Amino acid sequence: MNELVAPLFSPFSARSLTIANRTVMAPMGRMFAQNHIPHPDAAAYYRRRAEGGVGLLITEATGIDHPLAPDHGGTPVMHGEQALAAWKVIVDEVHRVGGKIIPQFFHQGMLRGGGAADGTMASMRPSGIIGEAGSNSFAPEFIEAAKKPTPAMTESDIQDMIDGFTRSAKNAQELGFDGVELHGAHGYIIDSGYPEFLVDKMPKM
C-alpha cells in the first residue's frame, strides 16, 4: 500500500473514542424521519455503512431537546420516548457489526421557518434579526421566509438552549452513542454567536 495512503486505514483515537480507520461518513440530511422519529429503515441504512468499513458514522442533523430546534418533521430529534427508542435500535445495529456512531446535534436558530411557505414559524436568534445573507447555499426564498424579525434572545432563552443541548447529549450517552458532534454552520444557533456556551456544559463522554 502506498505510504501516503496507509495512514487512512490505521486506527485513530481521541479521548475515549477509537475508530478502526480514518474514514468518517459526513452527516447528510435524509429527511425521512416521521414526525421527528427516525424512520424504521434508518437502522439498516447506518448499519450498511458500518459493514462497508466506514470507521465512524455521523448521523444526519438531529434536533436537540428544544421546542424550536428543527422546522420539518422529516428531521429527527434526540428526545422523546419514541425517537429515543428508534435511535437505540440504530446504535445497537451499528455496534453489532463493529461500527462507531455519533449524532450531529443542531438547532436551526435564526433560520427556523425558512422551510415554511409563509415563514410564520417561530425561530430564535441572538439579536432578533438576520443580517445580510451574503454568499450561502440556501435558496433566496428560504432566506426571505426566515427573515421575519423575532424578539432578541434573553438570558433565559440562552439557558433553555444550553439545557436542551445538555439533555440531548445525556440522552445520546445513555443510548450508547460513541460521542456527539455539534453543527456549527449555516447560520444555525451555534453559528449565531454562542459557541462558547456549550463547551463546558456538555456532559463528558
Order of alpha helices (4+ residues) and beta strands (2+ residues): beta-beta-beta-alpha-beta-alpha-beta-alpha-alpha-beta-alpha
